[in-house]
Amino acid sequence: MLANSKKYISTLVVVIIIASLFTLSACGKKDSKVSTTTGNTTTSASVTSSKTEQSQPIETTLATESTFASIGENGLAFNPLTGEYSMSPDNLGKRSVTFVVNNHRSAMPQRGIGSADIIYEYETEGGQTRLLALFSDISAVPEIGSIRSARVLSTDLAATTQSIFIHFGLNNRVPDQVASNGLNSIDGNNYCASSGSSVNGQIELASGRFFWRDSTWKSQRSIEHTAVTNGTHILRAMEHLGITRDGATPYMFKFGDANTSTLSSGMDCNAINVYFSATNDDALFEYDSEIKLYTKSQYNGKPQIDDTTGERIKFKNVFVFFTDIKAHGDTAGTIDAFLSNGGSGYYISNGKAVEITWTKDTPNSLFIVKDSAGTEITVNPGKSYICIVRSSNAEKTTIS
């Protein structure tokens, strides 16, 4: 009897050990995974583009630096888009968000753009530029707009940081590009209310609506210049569509220490006038030495104002990336920007400018920016404005 008991116990122990090993193995095979490490490493993130279970793994090279602590002495988290300790700790391990914003002269002033961590400006049909406003923390996005339609180039720029991509309409080339880039996108054209009701200072919308037409703008502008949203409603839209906030946000650049001033050498740059096209020929950035930031104006020297704050938008860093841009050849007159070819340009900060070269091998790659000696530049912590400009217009961009 005792021998049989010992045999039974021994068998039971073996079964438990085998079951434990199987469980541990299974735990290492979860379908939804985001892994992040420091250094110039690769992060793999599973993302979905709808409520379906289909997902596409995207690999993004992260320009991270292990020297930066997650939380600063001020109690705020390190913002991977600006290199500053300016982000809520609750946003660590969360994905960023991008908004396509109108930049037509009839749509001035815009709202919310002064709060963006990064703004891209890029050419669309007829030379008209649009903005792509990038925020590290979705919950901190103020009312923003007017929101406009997506193009292939804005899709590729959003893929740089694997950001959730917010737009209002799109052309017929965009859906395939969104899928190819593995992006989550939300098209406000499918979820827009004719107006919003203010309740205790908060905009309330009907169920299933996450964008609205601004009533004041509707009385002043054409309808295409009136769509707005905010972070609260985008979070509701994400919940509605089954889009997760969880995921890695890459360090946008190789950032320097906040107390170290880079670009101490280089040509003086009190102002740079960026020529995009005959339509947008005066994107002017002027250096304010008191605050050590560049303020922006356009359209015959008019200050570019954030209507929410009444203040001129301003940035620590300005990048100009010259690239090959050509007509696609479709009836809509869309264009193609060949970012994978790389190019030349300028990096401007602290009243100085240096000539640079840049590369971006795929839509999901980061911009790698190097100086004339081929060394990756160290970028000053702060907000950045990135201009994507035709190489053929390079000589029309002037520095003074």
Secondary structure, 3 states (H helix, E strand, C coil): CHHHHHHHHHHHHHHHHHHHHHHHHHHCCCCCCECCCCCEEEEEEEECCCCCCCCEEEEEEEECCCCCCCECCCCCEECCCCCCEEECHHHCCECCEEEEECCCHHHCCEECHHHCCEEEEEECHHHCEEEEEEECCHHHCCCEECECCECHHHHHHHHCCCCEEEECCECCCHHHHHHHHCCCEEEHHHCEECCCEEECCEEECCCCCCEEECHHHHCCCCHHHCEEECHHHHHHHHHHHCCCCECCCCCCCCECCCCCCCCCCCEECCEEEECCCCCCCCEEEEEECCCCEEEEEECCCEECEECCCCEECEECEEEEEEECEEECCCCCCCEEECHHHCEEEEEEECCEEEEEEEECCCCCCCCEEECCCCCECCECCCCEEEEEEEHHHHHHCEEC
